[in-house]
Amino acid sequence: MQPTLTSTTGISAIVAEVAPAHPAVPTVVIQPSSGVARLNVRELWAYRELLYFMIWRDMKVRYKQAALGAAWAVIQPVLTMVVFTVVFGRLGKIPSDGVPYPVFTLAALLPWQLFSNAITESGNSLVASQNLITKIYFPRLIVPVAGVLGRLVDFGIALAVLAAMMWFYGVAPTPAVLTVPLFLLLAVLTSLAVGLWLSSLNVKYRDVRHAIPFLTQFWLFATPVAYPASLIPARWRPLVGLNPMAGVVEGFRWALLGTSSAPGATILVSILVVVLLLASGLKYFRSTEGTFADIV
């Protein structure tokens, strides 16, 4: 068909008559969202396989070409338990609420090591994944979440060692052992809350990675791991809950060993602090993730 050119339509008339009508191509616009309310849970669920493979990748890298492999998940808390037993148990004569001191300490070290390793892993996760972040789109929240959840495998391995030690020392678990998953969940949420803050800040301020080891070391002695919370005056114990890991550690001991120092008001304060930390961490993460690919 020979198109007719008129003075009013010009070249546009030729395009309209020659080019066939094409259906509109759908366009997807990716925009960063902000705030907890705009957290796209459905999108996170759609990328669950990516989360699984990132956890599996981190585990393979962690133990690749390691002579002892997954045994490091046991060696770290056990050696720390031995040092604490000699220094605080034998020399310092620290009480242990009627439980053998090695078991008393190891029961606290398991959730603590989960927290310590998780915030280290998640705090450095965005910088470590810069090649992936700058090339493709996916929910950035998956990266620190994978850093936290990947440490649950180590926790499970070390928990078997604690069970063996409880059997060796004749410490039977109480019915409260059924609440252990709740305290484990609180430990994971605490790790995620702190990890979100550290990972976001680490993208912009690279000296954060140097501050993480100091933070975990200071936090360890601020948490009743080597000593029972019963040494703290009763009127100050609710304030101890401002450290959420204090509630987690005391909860683990109470649930597994039946210690007399039940978490009580401490765990309630810890839960409130974790909720505030997690909400603020999510908000800050979502407000800054739009710049991750540019800065990292």
MARVEXKOL-276047 format. One record per residue: x, y, z of N, C-alpha, C in turn; residue in three letters. Coordinates in steps of 0.02 Angstrom, whole numbers, plus 32768, in hexadecimal, padded with zeros to 4 digits. Example, Ala and Ser with C-alpha at 12.3 -4.5 7.8 and 13.67 -1.06 7.14 Angstrom:
BEGIN
82947EE4818682677F1F818682947F5B8186ALA/82827F90816282AC7FCB816582858002818ASER/
// end
This chain:
BEGIN
802A7FC48000800080008000802C803E8000MET/801C806D7FD4804280AB7FCD802480E07FFAGLN/804880F5802D802C8127805B802A816C803BPRO/7FFB819380507FF281D78036800C82088069THR/803982348054805782668081803282A7807BLEU/801982C280AF7FF7830280B08020833480D7THR/8011837280CD803883A780EE802B83AB8138SER/7FF38391814F7FE1839781967FFB835C81BFTHR/7FFF832281A0801482E781C7805E82DA81C2THR/807C82E6818980C482DE818180D982968188GLY/8115828D81A78133824A81AD810A821E81DAILE/80E9823A820D80C28212823B808B81EC8218SER/806F820881E3803A81E681BD805681A9819AALA/809381AE817F80B18175815D80BD813C818EILE/80D7814C81CB80E3811981FE80A280F88212VAL/806E811F821A802D81058230801080D581FDALA/801A80E281BA7FFB80B881888027807B8177GLU/80698083817B8095804C816780A0801B81A0VAL/80AF803581DC80BE80098214807F7FEA822FALA/807D7FA9823680427F898253803C7F98829DPRO/80007F9582B77FF47FA382FD800F7F6A8328ALA/80397F79835980567F47838580357F4D83CAHIS/802A7F1583E9800E7F19842D80407F39845CPRO/80287F5A848E80537F7D84BE807D7F4B84E4ALA/80BF7F5784EA80EC7F2B850F80E97F3F8558VAL/80DC7F0F858580D97F2285CC811C7F3A85E5PRO/811B7F6C860E81577F8A862A81567F838675THR/818D7F69869181947F6086D981C67F9486F2VAL/81B07FBD871F81DA7FF1873C81ED7FDC8782VAL/822F7FD5878F82487FC287D1825B800087F7ILE/823A800A882E8247804588588253802E889FGLN/8283804E88C2828E803C8908825480538934PRO/8243802A8963820F803C8993822F804C89D5SER/820980688A018224807B8A4281EF806F8A77SER/820880648AB481DA805B8AEC81C680128AF5GLY/81B480018B32819F7FBD8B41815D7FAC8B20VAL/81317FDD8B1B80EF7FD08AFF80F27FBB8AB7ALA/81287FCF8A94812E7FBF8A4D815A7F828A42ARG/81677F5B8A75818E7F1F8A6F81677EEC8A46LEU/81837ED98A0D81607EAD89DE816F7E6589F0ASN/81467E488A1B81507E038A3181467DD389F7VAL/81157DE289CB81097DB6899281467DB18965ARG/81697DE8895C81A57DE8893281DC7DBF8954GLU/81E37DC6899582157D9E89B982077D5489B2LEU/81C77D4289B581B57CFB89AE81C37CE38967TRP/81BA7D0D893681C77CFA88F082127CEC88E5ALA/823D7D0B890D82857D01890782A07CD1893CTYR/82767CA68956828B7C78898B82C17C488974ARG/82BF7C34893482F37C07891B83377C29891AGLU/83387C69890A83777C8F890C83917C918953LEU/83657C9A898483797C9A89CA83997C5789DCLEU/837A7C2189C683947BDE89D483DA7BD689B7TYR/83E47BEA897884257BE18958845A7C0F8975PHE/84467C49898D84777C7589AD848E7C5889F1MET/845F7C3A8A1584727C188A5484A17BDE8A46ILE/84917BB68A1384BA7B7D8A0084FF7B9489E8TRP/85017BCB89C285417BE689AA856D7BFC89E4ARG/854F7C1F8A1585757C378A4E85917BFC8A77ASP/856B7BC78A7D85837B8D8AA385BD7B6B8A7FMET/85B97B658A3D85EE7B468A17862E7B6F8A19LYS/86277BB18A1486617BDD8A1786817BDA8A5DVAL/86577BD78A9086707BD88AD4869C7B9C8AE3ARG/86897B618ACB86AD7B258ADC86D57B088AA1TYR/86DA7B2E8A6B87007B168A31874A7B128A42LYS/87687AD98A3387AF7ACC8A3F87C17AD48A89GLN/87927ACB8AB587A07ACC8AFD87AE7A858B14ALA/87E57A7C8B3787F97A388B4B87C67A198B7AALA/87A97A428BA587797A288BD687317A318BC0LEU/87247A588B8C86E17A5F8B7186B07A7A8BA4GLY/86757A598BA786407A708BD486517A688C1DALA/86897A468C2D869D7A3F8C7386AB7A818C94ALA/86B97AB58C6B86C57AF78C8786877B128CABTRP/864C7AFA8C97860F7B0F8CB9860D7AF78D01ALA/86337AC38D1086367AA78D5386747AC18D78VAL/86AC7AC68D5586EB7AD88D7586E77B1D8D95ILE/86C97B4D8D7286C87B928D8B86A47B988DCFGLN/86657B808DD586457B878E1786647B5A8E4CPRO/867C7B1E8E3986987AF08E6A86D97B0C8E88VAL/87057B268E5E87437B438E7887357B818EA3LEU/87057BA98E8F86F27BE28EB886D77BCB8EFBTHR/86B07B958EFA86957B798F3886CD7B618F65MET/87017B438F4987397B2B8F72875D7B668F93VAL/87697B9B8F6D878B7BD68F8887617BF68FC0VAL/87207BFD8FB586F57C1A8FE886F27BEE9026PHE/86F27BAC901C86EF7B7F9056872D7B869081THR/87677B8C906287A57B92908887AA7BD790AAVAL/879C7C0C908487A77C50909D87707C6490CEVAL/87317C5C90B986F97C7490E386DF7C3F9113PHE/86DE7C0090FC86C37BCB912686F37BB5915CGLY/87317BA4914787637B8B917787857BC3919EARG/879F7BF4917A87C57C29919B87987C5F91B9LEU/87667C749193873A7CA991AB87027C9291D8GLY/86F67C5091DC86C27C339207867D7C5391F9LYS/866F7C5F91BA862E7C7B91A885F87C4691B1ILE/85C07C5591D3858B7C2391DC85697C149199PRO/85487BDA919685287BC5915884E17BAB9164SER/84BF7BC6919684797BB591A4846F7B6A91AEASP/849F7B4991CE84987B0291DE84A27AD391A4GLY/84BA7AEC916B84C67AC4913085127ABF9126VAL/852D7A86911085757A83910085897ABC90D3PRO/85C07ADE90E585D27B1B90C285DD7B119077TYR/85FC7ADA906086057AD2901885C27AD08FF2PRO/85917AAD900D85507AAA8FED852E7AEE8FF1VAL/85347B0E902B85177B50903685317B839003PHE/85727B818FF585907BB08FC685807B9F8F7ETHR/85847B5E8F6C85787B4A8F2785307B588F12LEU/85007B518F4084BA7B5F8F3084B07BA88F1EALA/84DA7BD48F3984D67C1B8F2984FF7C2C8EEBALA/85367C078EE185627C158EA885417C048E65LEU/85157BD38E6484F67BBF8E2484CD7BF88E06LEU/849D7C168E2A84797C4E8E0C84A77C8B8E02PRO/84D97C938E2E85057CCC8E25852F7CC48DE6TRP/854B7C898DDA85727C7F8D9D85477C868D5FGLN/85097C718D6384DB7C7C8D2B84D37CC68D1DLEU/84C87CED8D5184C17D358D4985017D568D30PHE/85397D468D4F85787D658D3D858C7D568CF5SER/85877D178CE085997D058C9C85677D218C69ASN/85287D248C7D84F47D3C8C4F84FC7D868C40ALA/85097DAF8C7485107DF78C6785517E068C41ILE/85847DDD8C4C85C27DE68C2585B67DD58BDCTHR/85937D9D8BD085857D888B8B85567DB88B68GLU/851F7DCA8B8984EF7DF68B6885097E3E8B63SER/85317E538B95854C7E978B9385797EA38B57GLY/859C7E708B4185C97E768B0885AB7E5A8AC8ASN/856D7E448ACA854F7E208A9185467E4B8A53SER/852F7E888A5B85227EB38A2185637EC489FCLEU/85977ED58A2285D77EE58A0385F47EA789E1VAL/85ED7E6D8A0186077E2F89E485E27E1B89A5ALA/85A37E31899E857A7E1E896485757E588932SER/85A67E84893085A27EBF8905859E7EAC88BBGLN/85C17E7788A685BE7E64885F85787E4F884BASN/85547E308878850F7E1B886A84DF7E56886DLEU/84E87E81889D84BB7EB988A784BE7EEB886EILE/84F97EF4885285017F26881C84ED7F0C87D7THR/84DB7ECC87D284CD7EB0879084837E9F8784LYS/84627E8587B6841D7E6F87AD83F27E8A87E5ILE/83B07E8787D983817E9D880D83667E618832TYR/83637E68887383407E39889F83377E5E88E1PHE/830A7E48890B83007E6A894C83407E698975PRO/835C7EA38981839D7EA689A583987E8A89EBARG/835C7E898A0783537E6F8A4B83687E268A51LEU/83677E028A18837A7DBC8A1983C27DB28A2FILE/83EE7DE28A1F84357DD98A2D84437DD58A78VAL/842F7E068AA1843C7DFF8AEA84137DC78B0APRO/83D87DB98AEF83B07D828B0A83D47D3F8B00VAL/83F27D368AC684187CF98AB984547CF38AE8ALA/84747D2C8AF884AC7D2B8B2684987D148B6CGLY/845B7D248B8084437D108BC3842C7CC78BC2VAL/84027CB48B9383E67C718B92841B7C3C8B85LEU/84507C4D8B6284857C1D8B5484A87C058B93GLY/84A57C2A8BC984C57C178C07849C7BE78C31ARG/845E7BDC8C1D84347BAC8C42844E7B658C3BLEU/846F7B568C04848C7B138BFB84C27B068C2FVAL/84EE7B388C3985227B328C6C85037B2A8CB1ASP/84CE7B4F8CBE84AC7B4A8CFE84927B048D0APHE/84747AE68CD784597AA28CDE848F7A708CEDGLY/84C97A778CCD85017A488CDA85197A4F8D22ILE/85227A8D8D39853A7A998D7D85077A848DB1ALA/84C77A888D9F84937A738DCF84987A298DDFLEU/84AD7A018DAE84B679B98DBA84EE79AE8DEDALA/852279D78DEB855879D18E1C853F79E38E62VAL/85167A178E6784F97A298EA884CF79F18EC3LEU/84A779D18E99847E79988EB084AA79608ECBALA/84E379538EAA8511791F8EC3852F79328F06ALA/853F79728F0F855C79888F4E852879858F86MET/84EA79968F7784B679918FAA84AD79498FC0MET/84B1791B8F9184AC78D38FA284E878BE8FCDTRP/852478D68FBB856178C38FE0855E78DC9028PHE/85457919903285427935907585017924909ATYR/84D678FE907A849778EA909B8465792290A3GLY/8465795390758436798B907783FD797B9048VAL/83C2797190648388795F903B8362799F9027ALA/834B79A48FEA832479DF8FD682E079DF8FF9PRO/82C67A1A900382857A239023824E7A288FEETHR/820E7A24900281D97A2E8FD181DD7A718FADPRO/81FF7AA28FCB82057AE38FAC82307AE18F6DALA/824E7AA78F5E82777AA08F22824E7AAD8EE3VAL/820C7AA68EE981E07AB38EAF81E07AFC8E9BLEU/81F77B278EC781F97B6F8EB7823B7B848E95THR/82697B548E8C82A97B658E6D82A17B848E28VAL/82747B6A8DFD826B7B8B8DBB82587BD58DBFPRO/82337BE78DF482207C2D8DFB825D7C598E0BLEU/82887C418E3782C57C678E4682F47C678E0BPHE/82F47C308DE5831D7C2F8DA883047C628D75LEU/82C27C678D6F82A57C998D4282B87CE08D58LEU/82B77CEC8D9982CB7D2D8DB283147D3C8DA3LEU/833F7D098DA883867D128D97838F7D228D4DALA/83687D008D22836D7D0C8CDA83557D538CC9VAL/831E7D688CE783037DAB8CDA83337DE18CF4LEU/83537DD48D2D83847E048D4783BF7E098D17THR/83D67DD08CFE840E7DD08CCE83FB7DF58C8FSER/83BE7DE98C7783A97E0A8C3983A27E558C43LEU/83877E6A8C7D837E7EB18C8A83C17ED58C8BALA/83F17EB98CAF84347ED88CB284567ED38C6EVAL/844D7E9A8C4C846D7E908C0B84547EC18BD6GLY/84147ED28BD983FA7F038BA9841B7F478BB2LEU/84227F5C8BF084437F9C8BFD848C7F9A8BE6TRP/84B07F658BF984F77F628BE985037F5C8B9FLEU/84DC7F338B7C84E67F2A8B3484D87F6B8B0ESER/84A47F8F8B2284947FCE8B0084CA80038B0CSER/84E180078B4B851480388B5B855780268B3CLEU/85647FE58B3685A47FCF8B1B85AC7FE08AD1ASN/85757FE68AAD85797FFB8A67859480428A61VAL/857E806C8A8D859180B38A8A85D180C18AB1LYS/85D880A08AEA861380AC8B14863880698B1CTYR/866E80608AF7869080208AF686B580108B36ARG/86BF80418B6186DF80328BA086B1800D8BD1ASP/867280058BBE86447FDF8BE8865C7F978BEFVAL/86787F7B8BBA86907F368BBD86C77F2D8BF1ARG/86EE7F618BFE87227F5D8C3187047F658C77HIS/86CB7F848C7B86AB7F8E8CBD86837F518CD3ALA/86707F268CA486477EEC8CB586697EBE8CE7ILE/86A97EAA8CDE86C97E7F8D1186CB7E9F8D56PRO/86D97EE08D5986D97F028D9A86937F028DB8PHE/86617F0C8D8F861C7F0D8DA786097ECA8DC5LEU/86197E948DA286077E518DBB862E7E408DFBTHR/866C7E558E0086947E488E3C86777E6D8E78GLN/86677EAC8E6F86497ED38EA686057EB68EB9PHE/85DD7EA48E8685997E8A8E91859C7E488EB8TRP/85D07E208EAC85D67DDF8ECE85D97DE88F1ALEU/86027E178F3186097E208F7985D07E488F98PHE/85A97E698F6D856D7E8B8F8585327E5A8F89ALA/853B7E1E8F7185077DEA8F72851A7DB68FA6THR/84EA7D9E8FCF84FA7D6C900385087D278FE5PRO/85427D218FC485577CE18FA885847CBC8FD8VAL/85B77CDE8FF185E67CBF902085CE7CC49068ALA/85997CE7907585807CF090B885337CEF90B6TYR/85127CDD90EC84C97CDC90ED84AC7D2290F9PRO/84717D2D90E0844F7D6D90EC843C7D769135ALA/843D7D3F915C842C7D4591A3845F7D6D91CASER/849B7D7791AE84CD7DA191CF84BB7DEB91CBLEU/84907DFD919D847B7E42919584437E5191C7ILE/84457E8991EB840F7E99921A83CB7E9791F8PRO/83997E80921D83577E75920183397EB491E4ALA/83467EED920283267F2A91EA83437F4091A7ARG/837E7F269195839E7F39915683927F06911ETRP/83767ECD912E83707E9890FC83437EAB90C1ARG/830B7ECE90CC82E57EE29090830D7F0D9060PRO/833C7F36907B83667F5F904F83967F349026LEU/83A77EF9904183D37ECC901C83B17EB78FDBVAL/836F7EB68FDB834A7EA38F9F83537ED48F66GLY/836D7F108F74837C7F3E8F3D83B07F208F0ELEU/83D67EF28F2784017EC88EFD83D87E8A8EEAASN/83BE7E878EAD83907E508E9D83AF7E0B8EA2PRO/83F27E068E9A84117DC58EA084137DAC8EE8MET/840C7DD98F1784087DC48F5D83C87D9A8F68ALA/83917DB18F4D83537D8B8F5283577D488F2EGLY/83797D488EF483807D098ECE83AA7CD78EF5VAL/83E37CED8F1084107CC08F3483EE7CA48F72VAL/83CE7CD08F9983AD7CB88FD583737C8A8FC4GLU/83517C988F8D831A7C6D8F7783337C288F63GLY/836B7C248F4083877BE38F2D839A7BBA8F6APHE/83BB7BDA8F9A83CE7BB68FD683927B9C8FFDARG/83617BC7900283257BB3902783007B7A9004TRP/82FB7B7E8FC182D67B4B8F9B82FC7B098F98ALA/833E7B0B8F9183657ACE8F88837C7AAF8FCALEU/83907AD98FF983B07AC0903683847AC69074LEU/834D7AEC906E83217AF590A7833F7B1F90DEGLY/83687B5190CC83867B7D90FD83507BA69120THR/83607BBC915C832F7BE1918483247C28916ASER/83547C429144834E7C87912C83247C8990ECSER/82E27C8390F482B57C8790BB82B97CCD909DALA/82B17CD2905B82B97D14903A828A7D4A9055PRO/824B7D3A9062821D7D69908082177DAB905BGLY/821E7DE2908182177E249063824F7E339031ALA/82887E11903982C07E1D900B82AD7E0D8FC4THR/828B7DD48FBA827A7DC08F7682467DEE8F57ILE/821A7E0A8F8081E87E388F6682087E788F4DLEU/82397E928F73825D7ECD8F5C82857EBD8F1EVAL/82A37E828F1B82CB7E6E8EE182A07E6A8EA2SER/82647E4F8EA882377E4A8E6F82257E8F8E55ILE/82177EBD8E8282067F018E6E82407F228E49LEU/827D7F188E6382B87F368E4482C37F188DFEVAL/82BA7ED78DF782C47EB68DB682917ED08D83VAL/82537ED98D98821F7EF38D6A82337F388D52VAL/824A7F638D7F825E7FA78D6C829B7FA68D3FLEU/82CC7F7B8D4F83087F768D2682F87F5C8CE0LEU/82CD7F2A8CDC82BC7F0C8C9C82947F3C8C71LEU/82647F5F8C8E823C7F8E8C6882667FC78C4EALA/82917FE38C7982BC801A8C6382F080028C31SER/830A7FC58C3B833B7FAA8C0C831E7F9F8BC7GLY/82E17F858BC482BF7F7B8B8482B27FBE8B62LEU/829D7FEF8B89828E80318B6C82CD80518B4FLYS/8304804D8B758342806B8B5D835C80458B20TYR/835880038B2283707FDA8AEA83497FEA8AAAPHE/83077FEE8AB082DE7FFC8A7582E880438A5BARG/82F880708A88830280B68A72834580C18A50SER/837480948A5B83B7809C8A3F83C8806A8A08THR/839F803789FE83B1800289CF83B3801B8987GLU/8390805289788393806E893583D780878920GLY/840380938951844680AC8942847C80778948THR/84698039895B849A8005896684C57FF88927PHE/84A37FF188EE84C77FE188B084F68019889BALA/84E6805688AD8510808F889A854D809688C8ASP/85458086890785798092893885A780558942ILE/8588801A894185AD7FDD895485E67FCF8923VAL/
// end
